[in-house]
Amino acid sequence: MNIAVSVEHLTKKYKLYEDKWGPIKEVISKKKLHKDFLALKDISLDFPKGEAIGVLGKNGSGKSTLLKIITGIADPTAGKITVNGSLVFLDVSSGIDSELTGYENIFMKGTLLGYSKEEMLTKVDDIIEFSELGEFINQPVKNYSSGMRSKLGFAISVNVEPDILIVDEALAVGDSAFRQKCMNKMNQFKELGKTIIFVSHDHHAVESFCSKAAWIHQGELITYGDSKLVGSIYNDFMAGRKTLETVKSELLFSHAIESVSPCITEKGHFSTELKGYLYQTDTNEAPPFELVLRDKRTGEYRSKAITLTDYSGDSSLPEKIRNKAGLNILLSEEDFPNFFKPGNYLLAVRYKNNHDEWIEFPLRAGSFTKINIEEPVDSLNGRFKYKVNINNNQFILKIENRDTVQQQVNKIWFEDKKLHIEGVAFVRGYETPKANDISINLQLVNLETFEKREYPADIRETEEITENPSFNPQGKNYNFSEFKVEIELEELNFGKYEGKLTYRMNQHPYYELIILVWASKRNEYPSEPHLIAEREIRVQTETKYLQLEVKKPGHEE
């Protein structure tokens, strides 16, 4: 592979003083009056010829410092830079003199880029046409708007046709039509086999334009590789979904799922076989791993140990790694009783670091991951509907009810050390002429500890639904659709509880449907907390879903 720019062990250190006289004071006093700031920390990476390579990082990460050293604007404190070919730093604001006209600036900036006046004369017409400045080209730049000035700087830089073009957030200039024109010019450079180093904090722009990307954070190279993968990891960090420690731990391992084979067992349970690889990149040894299935909304999870086996895929892996790199996991609903409920579940791996702390990272989908199934995944109907999706290179198991429960809590009150809840629940088309046609349980889940408490409901007769034509236009019999639940308040531990309703059909088709408890009639619920056994219990329905908060009297979070 031919390399356009090679960066080897690059370090850049700046001296930070408290005031502008600090350097002079330091010489006179012969005392250290500055703090060392490492803008770049021992960075090594190669930029291949003929590719567009992105450099990601938030403001102040060291991206611009790296570019200035590559272009020779700044010198490194340590390390080596090798540039193979002519290079232009497309910084639309530099090399433009406000007192000169646009036309005069074309030649001045051309000189700064290493071109003679004769060479620039052959390019000047193309530059003026590209800039769209027209008659303003002969006006002083100090009279230009910021957009006009940027257009001029961009037009000069891209029309000198270097071997290597460095773009520092420059594609955000001008109006939308001009930005598209700039992007088209960049794509022409790619087609001509030019090398483009594109610096940005926008992962979408890097993923769409570049084949490779590097992520720099606080002067440190975090990762370098496929732009979509690097962009996804960077986005997870910037969105707060992953800490930097989690990202670094994830990058210690090479891993991917290459095939997924979901099915429904004879008992109606979901099961899937996952095949792929997982190994630590810097050693032949690997810590014990666990597979984690985590509810994305609540954070509740289940885990099971992973046994790595012989890997029969990529033959380029060393033999010692191949023997312990194979993933072959059977994930079944029967492994995690009473956990698989409607919701979205993330598939991940975790291990313990040197501090005996669990570090977790999502299992990635391989480039050619196959979902092996004879029928469409959306038709996997067991107890629930099951879907296996790949989103941002991560596996998501989506579970949905097979029908819709119409439900409402009509009344809530405290009495006799109990919380009483009355409501209605029915499924359109499923008739309930008898009390034993359905079973309803209300479950309270502690959102901090995931402790669960089940409360069977008393099924009662009501004609409210059957005789209401807006609910029952087909004239079905829903006479037994009312329920009542009593909750022993002294049983509840401190914390916030979420209410879930399980609606079971005791006749064909025998569905089990699980939903959050809908409670929107706020005038029918207690507005003040209830005190009992050194507990303050408050009914919360601000989200229209039922929640209980149990805390010590007078205690504020």
Steps between C-alpha positions, in 0.01 A plus 500: 500500500635841396498759778431869434568620854669303778481616862738325741490547880388861466492711817429871532551680831403861571603719792210668677573818701272693735568831322664627179821596685547145624774400252711809588447448874605138461829598329581765762405294807632174353197332656236292327194723474303302245288187482564246227201422280516196272294583193607171336621189680718252308271467197587261217287442189531478123283673239488279185527654156180537300260481798288743699590469868298669772638639826227520767508675834318768694634855526837514678580135436819568300368458145613841377837466674558177308419671171726796570791266565430296184491819291813645664321792665609368842793284610458184707658466844587141413429256220531488124281610206551373145299658215513343154362752251386861471267608779237772549338585833147610411446750779269755342595779742879491476716671237236763421594870541198723571663807343558330164235428239374149440697490174826603673440243775484220242865564409614565857348180634627312195853618589452378858396163357821481296378603155655762272308795353514336157346179640224692676418691178398168343264432793357844579195478271396163644545635853283806433230291334496248787486773767182651347623847605454658156577872496574495874833330418649848449371638831709504822441186707424719805169579327413129463255314718640202691334268248659679201841489667464126565396438140813676377728304730340169405508575126874580508591191701308241297605632160875464550463118474739368770580132557378528860215725609434565868149628573435650844123543543504697174197343336264702719556818294243690294143408422368146446561514124862605547554234769376238254737646240787464749406140571488421129852642466616280788350196330686592178822502702419151628431373148838640385675297771593799715549458874256697715536547875162622623486640853165537674300444817200386292507120481225495232716702258805279567304174465343604167812652341796300638607138478712514818493717810711578806353621828715733712396591854699733726807449283478120506425276203206290620447288187563490124321287243179466298325840501153363577626298795712785639213746443259273686732464800570876504127577483424265792759682709384850403136405567592375848408138425857382572775627726853537367607208721231281347607601149867425571410164655288412199788585267722254686300225336425404145147364481207453266192286452504351152173304498174500691252211490181589689208259544202416721523178703223243531402663829454835325818652642747713308847357435792611285846368415775762465829425328807719464828579674633677810863540604734747667718673242818551703537159666426132451329490839143621557299567815182302572211653307127513564220556253263777612146562382391846618163677486586830330223693676536387861858369507391166645717214373579128513841342437655160429859379470659472155728214404729585207568221253704433187431760228466368145467838325784741412805284430740794549460485878798342682437143608515587872226759453284283272481230766330737742322753277184319396159620624217252479222611732153356539279769647162372610202649678515195725845614623344814652158406643252789537745750347399505132220757491393759240785748452837550328800298616867566428742211460835569667810342654657583834818410688675606820793741477805514728294690760242220514245727328262379232566659159228453240493560125245414227576212268547635148350364183761381250519653153321202348275396787226265386165447666422137421130420503260335256222754558515878555625597844187709562289183491675340798191465717537307824363638826581841347616642166879493464724705273879490469628837377848642432519867596830695495689169472332376820254217550157591631240239593156662479206328674140610444156385618299299249192711557402832658354539848259789548549599864435781748527544877175660611561544871786483754467545877671419832308298763582246776878506444439416137504674165189417298497522120193455282495505122390332179696297244383322187620390155271585211361179352582278801175448687484461878150386596638314806739616776745216437543588132789726599761537772653837586807563714643835596876498546698770682865519392753695709688704239816508714529140621265329246322332789160379378173451685197328344143583594222284348193702406142423591301480174161669528194531284426829326281595206688824443701369203242264347232769482728780377469513117820706460700221667288214370360570151484124423281418801749264671457381859756666729290476819794378710758766426525684833781422744590595855844468663599540866863576590636451853687825560723367780651248256651771279866593542630850433535607137296582190272229361360463151168327441460228235180316414498140378182406313468124440241345270376176654322405176622484138739652386651493854712813457693656787516878460715729717463877508586797719203598718319792335370750757380830356198584723704705746197647676411148616837433666651617833675835464670487841752242627384229742694437824530148639769306693766772464432517128370779282326357195406720208303406189661655192323520162667801334611279210145350474651172616467377858802537728535484880774669699582368847732709719555615856261776614639843418795355306573688177718365217 
